Amino acid sequence: MATNRRTLLAWSLAGLALAAAPALAQDRPLPRRGDYVPQEVLQGGPIADYAGKRLRKPPAGYGWYQIGRAFVMASVATGLIVEVVIV
């Protein structure tokens, strides 16, 4: 009987811990190709040290921006995302 209570208590505590931890996907949806960079991120300008973050050189008119745990390559003029790298 004591083993069953201990097991039930352990499962209950594990369930509470999982319920309290926020899911990564719910914190902020991951950006996708075809989405737009949020205006406040776009106004901050593209990442200058893209090589230091191991990102390839963007073509003219494009830049790398960080949105949450993702780096996106987007048009500097419109903010249209053309590439996404999740870290």
C-alpha positions, 0 to 999 in steps of 0.5 A: 500500500505504501508503494502505491501511495509513493508512486501516486505522489511521484506521478502527481508531483511530476504532473505539477512540474510539467504543468508549471513549465511553459512550453517553448512553442507557446512562448512565441510562435517560430517565424516562417518563410513568408512571414514578416519581421515584427516592426520593432525588430526591423527598426533595430536594424539587421545583425552586423556580426552575422559571421560571428553567429555562424550565419552566411553573408546575406545578399544585397538588400537583405539582413539577418534579424533575431526573433526569439531563438531564431535568426531570420534573413529578411528584406531590409526594405519590407521585412519579408522573411526568406530564410529561417535558422532555429538555434 
